[in-house]
Amino acid sequence: MTSQRGAVQRLIELGFSQYEAQAYVGLLGREPLTGYALSNVTGIPQPKVYETLRRLTARGVVAAMEGEPARFVAVPAGQLLADLEGSFRARLAGAQRELADVTQAPGTSGYRVLRAFTSWEAIEERTVGVIDGSSRHVYVSVNCPDPQGIAVALGRADGRGVVCDVLHFGEPIVELRHGRTVGHDSTRGVVYRRHQARHVAVVGDSADVVWAVAEDGAAWQSVAGHDQLLAALAKGYIRHDFYVQQIWNEFHDVLAERWGPGMQHWSGSCRPALPVPGPDAAGRRDRGEQP
């Protein structure tokens, strides 16, 4: 009985009326029943049961058997669910087309709706959800006190064959067979004014994104959502860091000598000036001489 009530409730959630759901569940798996018998089985009032059966028959959910009195049988549950899924997909596709026409019409504007989390627990949960929901490619930049939950999710993604590109601060957090891990080595051992800051950025399949920052290491703010524009921005940020760290790993001695430890003089008033050749050097070049 409990399972029947649950089935009735699920059908109501799928758009059936109370009596329609009761009638279908009452007929399911039984020999064909008359309306009178179905009323006795389900408790649907007799004045309502025939009207309900007519609606279900018109929808193809119930079939009427020939003969007098008429008897009714439910279509198999698998067929019903397949029909419902097909109908839903068709309506969803139609809604997507119509809404796209509306939002792309000249002169229209709108808002991008994103989630905002302020606790590390919620940010971590959402980050893990993005990684677990990815099927092709994940970009991650992580600098947080305890990345273990994120690391475990990356391990699961790697096991599914998802390409994971992971930028980590400090020691590597995961070993990957697909993708790569790159350390943010340019800042290793360098103390910055905001060295306590923490951040997490993750992009899944170029669409699902979480971007979170805690400037003081404790008070988090974030944006998250299924948004391709924000995902492109976050992915570009992560990939830029990848490129910088790869350049640093290849030329760190030259860069450290030129720009200081961790390239601290790269920006700001402390940036050293590049040497400018004097007129004598320019003259020698004009004459084809070596300076």
C-alpha positions, 0 to 999 in steps of 0.5 A: 500500500505504501508503494502504491501511495508513493507511485500515485504521488510521483505521477501527480508530480509528473502532471497527473491529477489525483484521480488519474494517478489513482486510476492508473496505479489501480489498473497497473498489473491487474486484469482489465477492470470495469469502472465499477470495479476500479472504483471499489479498488481505488476509492475513486467515486463512481461519478468520477471514475468514468470521466477519469478513465475517458481522459486517460484513454484519450491520453493513451495511458489506459486502453479500453477493451471491447465488450459490455461492460467496458473494461480497462487496462493500463499500458505498461509502466515502461511505455508510460514513462518512455512516452512521458520522457519523449513528450517532456523532451519535445516540450523542453526543446520547443521552450528552448527555441521560443525562449531563445527567440525572445532573449535574442530579439533586438533591444532585449536585455536581461540578467545573469543569475548566479549563486553566491556562497559565503561558507567554505563548506558550501563552496567546497561542496559546490566545487566537488559537485562541478568536478563530479558533474564534468565529463570532458575537461576540468580546470582547477586552481586551488589555494585553500587550507584543506584541499582533500575533498577537492583532491578526492573529487579530482581523483574520481574524475581522473578515473572516469577519463576526464582531463584535469588541469590542476594548478596548486599552491604548495605540494601537489594535491593529486596524481593524475593519469589524464591532464596535468598538475602544475605548481605555483612555484613563482610564489614559493617561499615568497612572502607577499602583503596578502600572503594569507589570501585563499582562493578556489576556481574550477570550471567544468566542461567550459560551462559550470563554474565556481570562483571563490576568494577569501582575502583574509583567509577566512571570510569567503565570497564567491560566484557560481553557476552554469554560465559560459561567459563566467566559465570562459573568464575563469578558465582564461584566468587559470590558463594564464596562471598555467602559462606564467608558471611554465615560463617561470619553471623554464626561465626562473633564474633569469626572471628572478634576477630581472624581476626579483624573487617571485617577480615581485617587481613585475608591477608597481613603482618598484619595477626596474627600468629596461636599459636603453642603448645610448646614441653611441651604441645606435651609431655602431649598429648603423655602421654594422659594428658590434657594441 
